[in-house]
């Protein structure tokens, strides 16, 4: 899934680029550490985007209506 | 790294008005990025804010933004920019981004724009605010 070698993953964990916790001899990696793989964004950035998206649904319909009104009233831009 | 200049769609500015915890607000507050809008975008934001009941009297949301005028009549606007949008009403956004010579157009509604055409013909990357923040991080900005 990561398309990285085992050694690279261990190296990224050591450098702190992937947050993981060691249980005995095994590392466990939380989904939030792999956010970039699924969303294209780090976990903290993805959360910022999600805050906006919650509001976007509220804005979308109103903006469409306003944009139509402005378009109809305007002769030039 | 050279100057990063972005054009903001109305929904990004309204999102910043609705929440200070989102990606849009983080971008508006980043003084290292030049941000441009048109007077049409500004008019849209004021009207959307009014309809949403947002009080703008204490907020100068456009303070750090460059505001330009397209100086295009409607027919010319549609003729030149309809190829980049699905609805003609959105053409002024692409025209604004093009005229201001930005690298990025930020919007929450990617589906309204023909992003591949805009990238290929105008050299402008259309993306969501969160993706742009990720880009900034990758560039160490």
Backbone of each chain as ProteinMPNN parsed JSONL, in Angstrom:
{"seq_chain_A": "XXXXXXXXXXXXXXXXXXXXXXXXXXXXXXXXXXXXXXXXXXXXXXXXXXXXXXXXXXXXXXXXXXXXXXXXXXXXX", "coords_chain_A": {"N_chain_A": [[0.833, -1.218, 0.0], [1.929, 1.251, 0.804], [3.914, 1.445, -1.017], [6.617, 1.491, -0.522], [9.865, 0.447, 0.541], [10.501, -1.943, 3.173], [12.645, -1.148, 4.769], [12.766, 1.606, 4.212], [10.355, 2.469, 5.323], [10.826, 1.931, 8.043], [12.906, 3.729, 8.384], [11.597, 6.187, 7.939], [9.888, 6.162, 10.094], [11.737, 6.274, 12.176], [12.769, 8.799, 11.686], [10.615, 10.297, 12.314], [8.776, 11.024, 10.446], [6.733, 9.356, 9.792], [4.319, 8.703, 12.098], [4.412, 6.365, 14.621], [3.798, 3.55, 16.816], [5.538, 1.352, 18.903], [4.842, -1.951, 19.633], [6.023, -4.352, 21.491], [7.813, -6.159, 19.246], [6.691, -5.107, 17.077], [5.614, -2.52, 14.894], [2.922, -0.223, 15.05], [0.872, 1.698, 13.007], [-1.032, 4.597, 13.055], [-4.08, 5.462, 11.323], [-4.236, 8.207, 10.84], [-1.609, 8.933, 10.42], [-1.192, 8.078, 7.925], [-2.641, 9.648, 6.334], [-2.018, 11.201, 4.07], [-1.75, 9.364, 2.029], [-4.35, 8.63, 1.44], [-5.814, 10.977, 1.097], [-4.269, 12.893, -0.075], [-3.363, 14.888, 1.438], [-1.714, 16.014, 4.426], [-2.633, 14.95, 7.741], [-3.399, 17.11, 9.481], [-3.781, 19.203, 7.665], [-5.778, 18.147, 6.085], [-7.856, 18.115, 7.914], [-8.314, 20.853, 8.206], [-9.257, 21.402, 5.642], [-11.611, 19.917, 5.701], [-13.149, 21.318, 7.546], [-13.758, 23.583, 6.064], [-15.213, 22.351, 4.012], [-17.517, 21.535, 5.222], [-18.796, 23.936, 5.538], [-18.938, 24.706, 2.906], [-21.029, 23.382, 1.697], [-23.14, 24.81, 2.656], [-22.719, 27.266, 1.492], [-22.718, 26.888, -1.278], [-25.258, 26.734, -2.75], [-26.34, 29.286, -2.315], [-24.342, 30.931, -3.359], [-24.431, 30.167, -6.044], [-26.894, 31.172, -6.792], [-26.534, 33.931, -6.282], [-24.451, 34.458, -8.047], [-25.677, 34.053, -10.466], [-27.567, 36.114, -10.425], [-25.881, 38.372, -10.379], [-24.631, 38.052, -12.813], [-26.77, 38.355, -14.609], [-27.471, 41.001, -14.15], [-25.247, 42.422, -14.918], [-23.475, 44.148, -17.495], [-20.929, 44.433, -18.267], [-17.711, 43.343, -17.037]], "CA_chain_A": [[0.0, 0.0, 0.0], [2.79, 2.442, 0.876], [4.853, 1.379, -2.132], [7.942, 1.827, 0.001], [10.481, -0.757, 1.088], [10.387, -2.068, 4.632], [13.702, -0.329, 5.368], [12.38, 3.024, 4.1], [9.294, 2.725, 6.308], [11.488, 2.006, 9.351], [13.68, 4.977, 8.406], [10.631, 7.289, 8.093], [9.417, 6.108, 11.492], [12.843, 6.763, 13.007], [12.901, 10.26, 11.498], [9.404, 10.948, 12.797], [7.889, 11.428, 9.34], [5.544, 8.53, 10.018], [4.158, 8.513, 13.541], [4.063, 4.968, 14.9], [4.067, 3.115, 18.194], [6.059, -0.011, 18.889], [4.304, -2.901, 20.604], [6.96, -5.479, 21.412], [8.703, -6.03, 18.085], [5.873, -4.708, 15.929], [5.15, -1.133, 14.836], [1.542, 0.044, 14.622], [0.8, 3.056, 12.435], [-2.431, 5.044, 13.024], [-4.562, 5.911, 10.006], [-3.94, 9.637, 10.669], [-0.244, 9.069, 9.901], [-1.201, 7.704, 6.501], [-3.656, 10.5, 5.707], [-1.589, 11.667, 2.747], [-1.992, 8.306, 1.034], [-5.769, 8.542, 1.095], [-6.448, 12.275, 0.805], [-3.335, 13.816, -0.732], [-3.045, 15.95, 2.403], [-1.379, 15.579, 5.778], [-3.836, 14.879, 8.565], [-3.821, 18.432, 9.981], [-4.275, 19.989, 6.525], [-7.061, 17.538, 5.698], [-8.876, 18.575, 8.876], [-8.647, 22.245, 7.834], [-10.088, 21.33, 4.432], [-12.927, 19.395, 6.076], [-13.906, 22.419, 8.187], [-14.288, 24.378, 4.948], [-16.192, 21.616, 3.209], [-18.782, 21.546, 5.951], [-19.41, 25.227, 5.217], [-19.121, 24.845, 1.462], [-22.375, 22.92, 1.348], [-24.05, 25.908, 3.006], [-22.44, 28.394, 0.603], [-22.837, 26.542, -2.696], [-26.538, 27.114, -3.349], [-26.494, 30.739, -2.251], [-23.399, 31.528, -4.31], [-24.929, 29.917, -7.404], [-27.99, 32.119, -7.012], [-25.947, 35.279, -6.342], [-23.64, 34.562, -9.275], [-26.644, 34.183, -11.569], [-28.13, 37.473, -10.339], [-24.827, 39.329, -10.78], [-24.434, 37.863, -14.254], [-27.903, 38.934, -15.336], [-27.504, 42.458, -13.977], [-24.014, 43.055, -15.42], [-23.223, 44.192, -18.929], [-19.485, 44.223, -18.39], [-17.117, 42.846, -15.79]], "C_chain_A": [[0.868, 1.269, 0.0], [3.705, 2.563, -0.336], [6.239, 1.875, -1.718], [8.536, 0.531, 0.544], [10.349, -0.743, 2.612], [11.427, -1.163, 5.317], [13.35, 1.16, 5.345], [11.315, 3.371, 5.137], [9.91, 2.834, 7.707], [12.261, 3.329, 9.491], [12.749, 6.184, 8.633], [10.077, 7.339, 9.515], [10.492, 6.681, 12.416], [12.979, 8.279, 12.914], [11.664, 11.025, 11.965], [8.468, 11.399, 11.682], [6.63, 10.574, 9.303], [5.473, 8.306, 11.522], [3.693, 7.079, 13.784], [4.355, 4.647, 16.359], [4.511, 1.656, 18.143], [5.425, -0.828, 20.003], [5.176, -4.149, 20.521], [7.9, -5.263, 20.25], [7.975, -5.433, 16.879], [5.479, -3.234, 16.02], [3.678, -1.095, 14.42], [1.481, 1.491, 14.162], [-0.67, 3.479, 12.398], [-2.813, 5.562, 11.63], [-4.19, 7.376, 9.766], [-2.528, 9.861, 10.11], [-0.185, 8.776, 8.404], [-2.19, 8.557, 5.714], [-3.285, 10.876, 4.278], [-1.888, 10.638, 1.663], [-3.425, 8.317, 0.53], [-6.357, 9.868, 0.606], [-5.548, 13.222, 0.005], [-2.945, 14.972, 0.186], [-2.596, 15.324, 3.717], [-2.632, 15.682, 6.644], [-4.328, 16.257, 9.03], [-4.379, 19.304, 8.848], [-5.645, 19.463, 6.08], [-8.185, 17.999, 6.63], [-9.291, 20.019, 8.583], [-9.58, 22.257, 6.621], [-11.512, 20.869, 4.776], [-13.797, 20.452, 6.76], [-14.546, 23.262, 7.085], [-15.402, 23.642, 4.21], [-17.552, 21.527, 3.887], [-19.537, 22.842, 5.614], [-19.722, 25.38, 3.737], [-20.523, 24.437, 1.032], [-23.406, 24.023, 1.604], [-23.926, 27.043, 1.973], [-22.887, 28.124, -0.837], [-24.125, 27.044, -3.366], [-26.72, 28.62, -3.401], [-25.576, 31.411, -3.261], [-23.889, 31.337, -5.75], [-26.016, 30.925, -7.755], [-27.468, 33.555, -7.15], [-25.197, 35.464, -7.662], [-24.559, 34.745, -10.492], [-27.22, 35.601, -11.602], [-27.126, 38.514, -10.839], [-24.621, 39.261, -12.288], [-25.545, 38.562, -15.045], [-27.935, 40.456, -15.264], [-26.329, 43.155, -14.66], [-23.932, 43.024, -16.946], [-21.738, 43.989, -19.205], [-18.926, 43.858, -17.02], [-15.761, 43.491, -15.534]], "O_chain_A": [[0.577, 2.231, -0.71], [4.207, 3.644, -0.643], [6.924, 2.576, -2.464], [7.807, -0.371, 0.956], [10.122, 0.292, 3.239], [11.129, -0.501, 6.311], [13.594, 1.884, 6.311], [11.364, 4.434, 5.756], [9.554, 3.731, 8.472], [12.272, 3.955, 10.551], [13.064, 7.083, 9.413], [9.83, 8.413, 10.065], [10.2, 7.466, 13.318], [13.261, 8.957, 13.902], [11.669, 12.255, 12.007], [7.477, 12.081, 11.942], [5.584, 11.021, 8.835], [6.408, 7.799, 12.142], [2.695, 6.639, 13.213], [5.067, 5.382, 17.043], [3.929, 0.839, 17.43], [5.466, -0.443, 21.172], [5.065, -4.918, 19.566], [8.689, -4.318, 20.243], [8.554, -5.272, 15.805], [5.066, -2.755, 17.076], [3.251, -1.847, 13.545], [1.974, 2.393, 14.838], [-1.484, 2.796, 11.776], [-1.966, 6.034, 10.871], [-3.867, 7.759, 8.642], [-2.277, 10.847, 9.417], [0.752, 9.176, 7.713], [-2.537, 8.236, 4.577], [-4.133, 10.869, 3.385], [-2.232, 10.986, 0.533], [-3.69, 8.052, -0.643], [-7.287, 9.881, -0.201], [-6.015, 14.23, -0.526], [-2.278, 15.916, -0.239], [-3.043, 14.235, 4.078], [-3.569, 16.411, 6.317], [-5.525, 16.541, 8.981], [-5.334, 20.054, 9.05], [-6.545, 20.234, 5.746], [-9.311, 18.241, 6.195], [-10.466, 20.37, 8.694], [-10.553, 23.009, 6.573], [-12.489, 21.365, 4.214], [-15.015, 20.481, 6.583], [-15.724, 23.611, 7.162], [-16.409, 24.24, 3.831], [-18.591, 21.454, 3.231], [-20.754, 22.837, 5.43], [-20.651, 26.092, 3.357], [-21.125, 25.04, 0.143], [-24.395, 24.157, 0.884], [-24.915, 27.693, 1.631], [-23.374, 29.022, -1.524], [-24.082, 27.692, -4.411], [-27.193, 29.167, -4.397], [-25.982, 32.352, -3.943], [-23.774, 32.244, -6.573], [-26.054, 31.461, -8.863], [-27.906, 34.301, -8.026], [-25.305, 36.507, -8.307], [-24.247, 35.495, -11.417], [-27.343, 36.209, -12.666], [-27.467, 39.41, -11.611], [-24.458, 40.285, -12.952], [-25.282, 39.266, -16.02], [-28.372, 41.12, -16.204], [-26.403, 44.349, -14.952], [-24.268, 42.031, -17.591], [-21.348, 43.445, -20.238], [-19.578, 44.038, -15.992], [-15.115, 43.193, -14.53]]}, "seq_chain_B": "XXXXXXXXXXXXXXXXXXXXXXXXXXXXXXXXXXXXXXXXXXXXXXXXXXXXXXXXXXXXXXXXXXXXXXXXXXXXXXXXXXXXXXXXXXXXXXXXXXXXXXXXXXXXXXXXXXXXXXXXXXXXXXXXXXXXXXXXXXXXX", "coords_chain_B": {"N_chain_B": [[12.639, 30.628, -4.176], [10.121, 31.952, -6.316], [7.636, 34.608, -6.283], [4.504, 33.638, -4.99], [1.423, 33.678, -6.387], [-2.003, 33.945, -6.118], [-5.397, 33.365, -7.213], [-8.577, 33.978, -5.898], [-11.617, 32.257, -5.626], [-15.048, 33.145, -4.975], [-16.225, 31.447, -3.054], [-14.147, 30.617, -1.433], [-13.421, 32.868, 0.006], [-15.796, 33.402, 1.377], [-15.943, 31.074, 2.889], [-13.789, 31.504, 4.595], [-14.814, 33.594, 6.018], [-16.828, 32.334, 7.395], [-15.571, 30.477, 9.053], [-12.78, 30.423, 11.19], [-11.209, 28.317, 11.472], [-10.608, 26.863, 9.306], [-9.188, 25.809, 6.081], [-9.337, 27.863, 4.185], [-9.341, 30.249, 5.666], [-6.794, 30.079, 6.759], [-5.247, 30.461, 4.509], [-5.996, 33.025, 3.65], [-4.923, 34.446, 5.72], [-2.236, 34.221, 5.34], [0.441, 36.075, 4.819], [2.517, 35.892, 3.082], [1.761, 35.2, 0.637], [0.572, 36.409, -2.444], [-2.605, 37.643, -3.046], [-5.373, 37.704, -5.209], [-8.408, 39.153, -6.383], [-11.428, 39.84, -8.275], [-13.433, 42.807, -8.863], [-15.967, 41.874, -9.243], [-16.012, 39.411, -7.924], [-15.725, 40.397, -5.343], [-18.149, 41.777, -5.072], [-19.914, 39.618, -5.203], [-19.193, 38.211, -2.877], [-19.935, 40.031, -0.851], [-22.704, 40.028, -1.216], [-23.407, 37.315, -0.839], [-22.594, 37.051, 1.806], [-24.355, 38.833, 2.997], [-26.802, 37.518, 2.542], [-26.352, 35.271, 4.07], [-26.339, 36.315, 6.524], [-24.015, 37.339, 7.65], [-22.137, 39.613, 9.455], [-20.337, 42.149, 8.115], [-19.338, 44.513, 8.902], [-17.38, 44.885, 10.844], [-15.261, 43.576, 9.8], [-12.517, 43.546, 7.665], [-12.191, 42.027, 5.14], [-11.072, 42.149, 2.632], [-8.77, 43.509, 2.851], [-6.028, 42.726, 2.536], [-5.98, 41.951, -0.057], [-5.489, 42.096, -3.589], [-7.434, 43.924, -5.776], [-8.923, 43.647, -8.86], [-10.195, 44.896, -12.031], [-11.963, 43.478, -14.732], [-12.582, 44.66, -17.152], [-14.059, 43.856, -19.405], [-16.56, 43.217, -21.833], [-19.688, 41.447, -21.584], [-20.199, 39.695, -23.746], [-17.682, 39.335, -24.94], [-16.319, 38.237, -22.826], [-17.613, 35.743, -22.497], [-17.138, 34.622, -25.001], [-14.35, 34.288, -24.955], [-13.781, 32.808, -22.632], [-15.593, 30.737, -22.153], [-14.904, 28.177, -22.827], [-13.563, 27.155, -20.696], [-15.188, 26.625, -18.594], [-18.204, 25.176, -17.14], [-20.597, 26.467, -16.819], [-21.639, 29.573, -18.054], [-21.765, 31.675, -16.256], [-19.669, 31.34, -14.519], [-17.455, 32.131, -15.871], [-16.19, 34.585, -15.477], [-14.541, 34.198, -13.319], [-12.409, 32.586, -14.146], [-11.432, 34.299, -16.078], [-10.561, 36.4, -14.469], [-8.495, 35.174, -13.032], [-6.772, 34.643, -15.13], [-6.211, 37.201, -16.16], [-4.886, 38.338, -14.009], [-2.571, 36.986, -13.971], [-1.871, 34.704, -12.379], [-0.525, 31.844, -10.58], [-2.127, 29.959, -9.463], [-5.562, 29.017, -9.094], [-7.86, 29.157, -6.632], [-10.529, 27.265, -5.397], [-13.561, 25.919, -3.999], [-15.134, 24.468, -5.554], [-14.333, 22.51, -7.71], [-15.554, 21.118, -9.696], [-16.941, 22.855, -11.263], [-15.244, 23.874, -13.093], [-13.178, 23.483, -15.997], [-10.615, 21.931, -15.394], [-8.353, 20.734, -16.553], [-8.152, 21.898, -19.082], [-7.756, 24.555, -18.325], [-5.32, 24.379, -17.063], [-3.653, 23.443, -19.119], [-3.952, 25.305, -21.281], [-3.935, 27.871, -20.127], [-2.094, 27.755, -18.155], [-2.675, 27.703, -15.474], [-3.176, 26.38, -12.287], [-5.884, 24.75, -10.932], [-7.184, 24.374, -7.779], [-8.232, 23.0, -4.538], [-8.392, 24.831, -1.402], [-7.192, 23.338, 0.719], [-5.501, 21.542, -0.64], [-3.782, 23.372, -1.731], [-2.563, 24.396, 0.567], [-1.177, 22.128, 1.283], [0.56, 21.993, -0.844], [2.071, 24.324, -0.365], [3.34, 23.526, 1.972], [4.92, 21.474, 0.995], [6.712, 22.963, -0.401], [7.999, 24.279, 1.516], [7.058, 26.731, 2.398]], "CA_chain_B": [[11.34, 30.455, -4.813], [9.52, 33.222, -6.703], [6.389, 34.991, -5.627], [3.331, 32.798, -5.252], [0.269, 34.561, -6.552], [-3.191, 33.105, -6.293], [-6.69, 34.023, -7.413], [-9.549, 33.335, -5.011], [-13.039, 32.231, -5.968], [-15.863, 33.712, -3.89], [-16.521, 30.484, -1.976], [-12.997, 30.54, -0.529], [-13.486, 34.024, 0.916], [-16.947, 33.219, 2.273], [-15.548, 30.017, 3.852], [-12.924, 32.142, 5.602], [-15.684, 34.406, 6.878], [-17.645, 31.451, 8.233], [-14.775, 29.77, 10.057], [-11.346, 30.734, 11.29], [-10.515, 27.044, 11.716], [-10.514, 26.125, 8.046], [-8.062, 26.028, 5.16], [-9.493, 29.154, 3.509], [-8.894, 31.305, 6.583], [-5.329, 29.957, 6.874], [-4.654, 31.04, 3.298], [-6.204, 34.48, 3.67], [-4.052, 35.04, 6.732], [-0.814, 34.03, 4.987], [0.865, 37.322, 4.162], [3.603, 35.634, 2.128], [1.157, 34.863, -0.656], [-0.209, 37.501, -3.034], [-3.948, 37.156, -3.341], [-6.074, 38.598, -6.126], [-9.817, 38.901, -6.73], [-11.979, 40.914, -9.117], [-14.52, 43.543, -8.198], [-17.169, 41.027, -9.323], [-15.899, 38.464, -6.797], [-16.01, 41.159, -4.119], [-19.601, 42.018, -5.03], [-20.556, 38.336, -4.876], [-18.935, 37.894, -1.464], [-20.784, 40.901, -0.022], [-24.105, 39.61, -1.321], [-23.55, 36.006, -0.173], [-22.483, 37.313, 3.251], [-25.619, 39.455, 3.423], [-27.851, 36.493, 2.577], [-26.047, 34.329, 5.156], [-26.435, 37.044, 7.791], [-22.682, 37.61, 8.217], [-21.903, 41.052, 9.624], [-19.002, 42.485, 7.617], [-18.975, 45.881, 9.28], [-16.155, 44.88, 11.658], [-14.234, 42.747, 9.153], [-12.023, 44.054, 6.382], [-11.698, 40.779, 4.554], [-10.342, 42.417, 1.383], [-7.662, 44.403, 3.181], [-4.74, 42.277, 1.992], [-6.173, 41.394, -1.398], [-5.467, 43.003, -4.739], [-8.729, 43.841, -6.472], [-8.775, 44.128, -10.24], [-11.401, 44.919, -12.874], [-11.666, 42.767, -15.982], [-12.794, 45.567, -18.291], [-14.5, 43.029, -20.531], [-18.013, 43.129, -21.893], [-20.16, 40.086, -21.348], [-20.055, 38.873, -24.959], [-16.258, 39.023, -25.105], [-15.981, 37.35, -21.712], [-18.114, 34.401, -22.813], [-16.434, 34.152, -26.197], [-12.965, 33.916, -24.64], [-13.561, 31.938, -21.476], [-16.605, 29.689, -21.979], [-14.255, 26.866, -23.017], [-12.924, 26.718, -19.452], [-16.195, 26.447, -17.534], [-19.414, 24.463, -17.544], [-21.654, 27.49, -16.875], [-21.049, 30.87, -18.453], [-21.707, 32.572, -15.094], [-18.381, 31.161, -13.83], [-16.346, 32.504, -16.761], [-15.449, 35.745, -14.961], [-13.531, 33.741, -12.347], [-11.23, 32.167, -14.929], [-10.899, 35.524, -16.703], [-9.837, 37.134, -13.425], [-7.246, 34.457, -12.76], [-5.918, 34.807, -16.307], [-5.759, 38.593, -16.255], [-3.963, 38.668, -12.918], [-1.33, 36.214, -14.191], [-1.568, 33.916, -11.189], [-0.135, 30.449, -10.763], [-3.164, 29.076, -8.921], [-6.93, 29.479, -8.846], [-8.391, 28.351, -5.536], [-11.981, 27.186, -5.321], [-14.054, 24.683, -3.399], [-15.979, 23.807, -6.542], [-13.526, 22.126, -8.876], [-16.398, 20.545, -10.752], [-17.459, 23.935, -12.107], [-14.192, 24.34, -14.002], [-12.472, 22.481, -16.812], [-9.29, 22.148, -14.807], [-7.271, 20.321, -17.471], [-8.046, 22.946, -20.111], [-7.197, 25.753, -17.68], [-3.907, 24.116, -16.811], [-2.921, 23.302, -20.382], [-3.971, 26.509, -22.134], [-3.657, 29.129, -19.409], [-0.994, 27.535, -17.213], [-3.148, 27.966, -14.105], [-3.601, 25.155, -11.605], [-7.097, 24.956, -10.123], [-7.174, 23.426, -6.663], [-8.913, 23.372, -3.294], [-7.486, 25.461, -0.443], [-6.407, 22.341, 1.456], [-4.434, 21.048, -1.525], [-2.802, 24.454, -1.863], [-1.779, 24.407, 1.814], [-0.25, 20.997, 1.2], [1.603, 22.412, -1.8], [2.959, 25.26, 0.345], [4.16, 22.748, 2.916], [5.934, 20.749, 0.204], [7.693, 23.943, -0.859], [8.613, 24.878, 2.706], [6.591, 28.111, 2.557]], "C_chain_B": [[10.71, 31.812, -5.111], [8.23, 33.487, -5.967], [5.272, 34.008, -5.981], [2.123, 33.711, -5.259], [-0.952, 33.691, -6.838], [-4.429, 33.962, -6.528], [-7.712, 33.246, -6.587], [-10.962, 33.404, -5.572], [-13.828, 32.716, -4.74], [-16.059, 32.74, -2.732], [-15.37, 30.356, -0.984], [-13.072, 31.684, 0.491], [-14.658, 33.875, 1.892], [-16.644, 32.127, 3.309], [-14.696, 30.6, 4.967], [-13.757, 33.008, 6.551], [-16.474, 33.537, 7.85], [-16.843, 30.736, 9.31], [-13.307, 30.169, 10.012], [-10.527, 29.464, 11.5], [-10.318, 26.243, 10.437], [-9.332, 26.524, 7.186], [-8.134, 27.413, 4.505], [-8.979, 30.294, 4.387], [-7.366, 31.288, 6.718], [-4.652, 30.603, 5.666], [-4.81, 32.564, 3.289], [-5.265, 35.174, 4.663], [-2.566, 34.912, 6.418], [-0.326, 35.219, 4.168], [2.008, 37.116, 3.168], [3.069, 35.271, 0.742], [0.394, 36.08, -1.167], [-1.557, 36.95, -3.483], [-4.706, 38.184, -4.164], [-7.529, 38.165, -6.265], [-10.246, 39.999, -7.714], [-13.041, 41.665, -8.327], [-15.833, 42.754, -8.254], [-17.174, 40.007, -8.18], [-16.245, 39.186, -5.492], [-17.516, 41.403, -3.972], [-20.345, 40.729, -4.652], [-20.395, 38.017, -3.391], [-19.825, 38.744, -0.553], [-22.241, 40.433, -0.039], [-24.344, 38.255, -0.645], [-23.514, 36.209, 1.35], [-23.79, 37.914, 3.776], [-26.718, 38.396, 3.556], [-27.623, 35.465, 3.689], [-26.117, 35.002, 6.53], [-25.092, 37.298, 8.454], [-22.483, 39.12, 8.272], [-20.471, 41.386, 9.201], [-18.51, 43.851, 8.097], [-17.68, 45.949, 10.091], [-15.013, 44.104, 10.995], [-13.809, 43.377, 7.832], [-11.345, 42.902, 5.657], [-10.851, 41.015, 3.295], [-9.082, 43.269, 1.599], [-6.345, 44.015, 2.499], [-4.851, 41.73, 0.572], [-6.046, 42.482, -2.461], [-6.797, 42.824, -5.482], [-8.585, 44.444, -7.863], [-10.14, 44.167, -10.932], [-11.046, 44.249, -14.2], [-11.702, 43.691, -17.202], [-13.13, 44.778, -19.558], [-16.019, 43.093, -20.605], [-18.426, 41.655, -21.875], [-19.925, 39.175, -22.556], [-18.601, 38.413, -25.143], [-15.79, 38.037, -24.02], [-16.388, 35.91, -22.032], [-17.33, 33.813, -23.98], [-15.039, 33.605, -25.843], [-12.865, 32.81, -23.596], [-14.578, 30.812, -21.285], [-16.0, 28.293, -22.084], [-13.656, 26.305, -21.708], [-13.915, 26.413, -18.327], [-17.394, 25.656, -18.062], [-20.58, 25.436, -17.669], [-21.022, 28.841, -17.157], [-20.9, 31.834, -17.268], [-20.376, 32.464, -14.334], [-17.199, 31.69, -14.644], [-15.545, 33.694, -16.217], [-14.36, 35.348, -13.957], [-12.244, 33.349, -13.086], [-10.58, 33.395, -15.585], [-10.077, 36.327, -15.696], [-8.489, 36.495, -13.118], [-6.258, 34.673, -13.909], [-5.344, 36.221, -16.364], [-4.721, 38.913, -15.167], [-2.679, 37.844, -12.962], [-0.91, 35.414, -12.948], [-1.093, 32.518, -11.564], [-1.271, 29.496, -10.381], [-4.514, 29.795, -8.828], [-7.492, 28.566, -7.759], [-9.909, 28.44, -5.479], [-12.355, 25.922, -4.563], [-14.885, 23.892, -4.398], [-15.224, 23.474, -7.815], [-14.409, 21.68, -10.035], [-17.001, 21.622, -11.668], [-16.481, 24.341, -13.21], [-13.587, 23.186, -14.795], [-10.981, 22.612, -16.463], [-8.137, 21.765, -15.749], [-7.047, 21.37, -18.551], [-7.364, 24.191, -19.536], [-5.699, 25.587, -17.451], [-3.118, 24.109, -18.126], [-2.826, 24.616, -21.144], [-3.582, 27.79, -21.411], [-2.51, 28.99, -18.407], [-1.378, 27.823, -15.77], [-3.641, 26.653, -13.491], [-4.796, 25.482, -10.709], [-7.084, 23.927, -9.004], [-7.963, 23.951, -5.46], [-7.906, 24.023, -2.346], [-6.618, 24.464, 0.328], [-5.251, 21.813, 0.624], [-3.354, 22.112, -1.693], [-1.939, 24.568, -0.604], [-0.752, 23.278, 1.812], [0.9, 21.327, 0.247], [2.595, 23.355, -1.107], [3.89, 24.511, 1.292], [5.278, 22.016, 2.156], [7.036, 21.674, -0.273], [8.405, 24.631, 0.308], [8.22, 26.328, 2.917], [5.789, 28.245, 3.846]], "O_chain_B": [[10.75, 32.717, -4.277], [7.791, 32.691, -5.137], [5.126, 33.605, -7.135], [1.836, 34.413, -4.289], [-0.918, 32.814, -7.701], [-4.502, 35.116, -6.105], [-7.712, 32.015, -6.577], [-11.444, 34.474, -5.945], [-13.326, 32.695, -3.616], [-16.062, 33.144, -1.569], [-15.591, 30.023, 0.18], [-12.818, 31.49, 1.68], [-14.532, 34.181, 3.078], [-17.042, 32.242, 4.469], [-14.854, 30.244, 6.135], [-13.441, 33.133, 7.734], [-16.754, 33.943, 8.978], [-17.379, 30.421, 10.373], [-12.687, 30.242, 8.951], [-9.31, 29.52, 11.681], [-9.91, 25.082, 10.48], [-8.58, 27.444, 7.51], [-7.106, 28.057, 4.297], [-8.275, 31.187, 3.916], [-6.727, 32.338, 6.784], [-3.596, 31.222, 5.8], [-3.875, 33.293, 2.96], [-4.869, 36.324, 4.472], [-1.729, 35.437, 7.152], [-0.639, 35.35, 2.985], [2.421, 38.057, 2.49], [3.836, 35.065, -0.2], [-0.347, 36.712, -0.414], [-1.643, 35.945, -4.189], [-4.687, 39.378, -3.863], [-7.842, 36.975, -6.266], [-9.513, 40.96, -7.948], [-13.484, 41.221, -7.268], [-16.709, 42.944, -7.41], [-18.206, 39.769, -7.552], [-16.965, 38.653, -4.648], [-18.078, 41.253, -2.887], [-21.295, 40.762, -3.87], [-21.347, 37.603, -2.73], [-20.402, 38.232, 0.407], [-22.921, 40.441, 0.988], [-25.352, 38.064, 0.035], [-24.303, 35.614, 2.084], [-24.267, 37.555, 4.853], [-27.462, 38.371, 4.536], [-28.572, 34.862, 4.191], [-25.974, 34.348, 7.563], [-25.019, 37.455, 9.673], [-22.639, 39.816, 7.269], [-19.511, 40.961, 9.845], [-17.414, 44.289, 7.747], [-16.964, 46.948, 10.037], [-13.926, 43.989, 11.562], [-14.645, 43.7, 6.988], [-10.12, 42.815, 5.572], [-10.016, 40.184, 2.937], [-8.427, 43.688, 0.645], [-5.64, 44.866, 1.957], [-3.914, 41.116, 0.064], [-6.444, 43.628, -2.254], [-7.216, 41.704, -5.772], [-8.18, 45.596, -8.021], [-11.104, 43.553, -10.475], [-9.947, 44.439, -14.722], [-10.942, 43.514, -18.155], [-12.562, 45.005, -20.626], [-16.697, 43.032, -19.579], [-17.62, 40.756, -22.117], [-19.506, 38.027, -22.405], [-18.337, 37.253, -25.46], [-14.986, 37.139, -24.27], [-15.601, 34.979, -21.859], [-16.913, 32.655, -23.946], [-14.613, 32.581, -26.377], [-11.968, 31.97, -23.664], [-14.445, 30.015, -20.356], [-16.517, 27.34, -21.501], [-13.292, 25.131, -21.636], [-13.52, 25.993, -17.24], [-17.569, 25.494, -19.269], [-21.451, 25.259, -18.521], [-20.001, 29.202, -16.572], [-20.025, 32.699, -17.27], [-20.0, 33.377, -13.599], [-16.067, 31.696, -14.16], [-14.345, 33.796, -16.473], [-13.382, 36.073, -13.771], [-11.143, 33.735, -12.694], [-9.356, 33.516, -15.639], [-9.023, 36.867, -16.035], [-7.479, 37.181, -12.964], [-5.062, 34.862, -13.686], [-4.148, 36.411, -16.586], [-3.787, 39.68, -15.402], [-1.809, 37.984, -12.101], [0.247, 35.448, -12.53], [-1.239, 32.073, -12.702], [-1.369, 28.383, -10.898], [-4.597, 30.988, -8.533], [-7.588, 27.352, -7.944], [-10.493, 29.523, -5.509], [-11.574, 24.974, -4.489], [-15.294, 22.766, -4.113], [-15.448, 24.079, -8.864], [-14.056, 21.844, -11.203], [-17.515, 21.304, -12.74], [-16.844, 25.06, -14.141], [-13.502, 22.058, -14.311], [-10.214, 23.298, -17.139], [-7.081, 22.397, -15.738], [-5.91, 21.693, -18.895], [-6.508, 24.798, -20.179], [-4.919, 26.523, -17.62], [-2.044, 24.704, -18.218], [-1.748, 24.998, -21.601], [-2.977, 28.686, -21.999], [-2.017, 29.985, -17.876], [-0.525, 28.147, -14.943], [-4.418, 25.919, -14.101], [-4.731, 26.363, -9.851], [-6.983, 22.728, -9.266], [-8.307, 25.129, -5.365], [-6.702, 23.794, -2.468], [-5.438, 24.722, 0.563], [-4.141, 21.656, 1.131], [-2.167, 21.799, -1.784], [-0.734, 24.808, -0.69], [0.379, 23.44, 2.27], [2.055, 20.986, 0.502], [3.808, 23.202, -1.248], [5.075, 24.827, 1.398], [6.419, 21.949, 2.612], [8.16, 21.236, -0.521], [9.297, 25.456, 0.109], [8.961, 27.083, 3.546], [5.307, 29.333, 4.163]]}, "name": "protein", "num_of_chains": 2, "seq": "XXXXXXXXXXXXXXXXXXXXXXXXXXXXXXXXXXXXXXXXXXXXXXXXXXXXXXXXXXXXXXXXXXXXXXXXXXXXXXXXXXXXXXXXXXXXXXXXXXXXXXXXXXXXXXXXXXXXXXXXXXXXXXXXXXXXXXXXXXXXXXXXXXXXXXXXXXXXXXXXXXXXXXXXXXXXXXXXXXXXXXXXXXXXXXXXXXXXXXXXXXXXXXXXXXXXXXXXXX"}
